[in-house]
Amino acid sequence: MLDIREIAAEEAAAPITEVEITAGLGSGDFVLDIRSQDEQEGRPLTLDNVVVNTFIFYKLCNKF
């Protein structure tokens, strides 16, 4: 049986990976739209030459 406290301790001890910050998007980049479903449907995000993947924010903890 897994103890959630052990998992949390392992995660806390793991090194932090830095995220690259860019000023623009290239043709090989993608955007993860984590807005609510209503927001995504009401105002879809479309970007030229960039793939937009949608994912509902509150579902993140269930998928990863």
Steps between C-alpha positions, in 0.01 A plus 500: 500500500626848414522767765407840357747666739787309341391604152474865610848484658647355179338774292625771736856361479499484119699771320300784351518517122507849360257596228632676194346843454461626143373819344314325219378171364657303217341263251602194705355633826165427656278671756311320775173687562390419857204734523157372605294319238255792480784743434655273239169457320402867531832639381705229325873566488639488149856591412664504158749215446468382863317192624258579784412208729213544742486351845275593790710633792315318778567167325879542514537312829308204358701467178860553613 
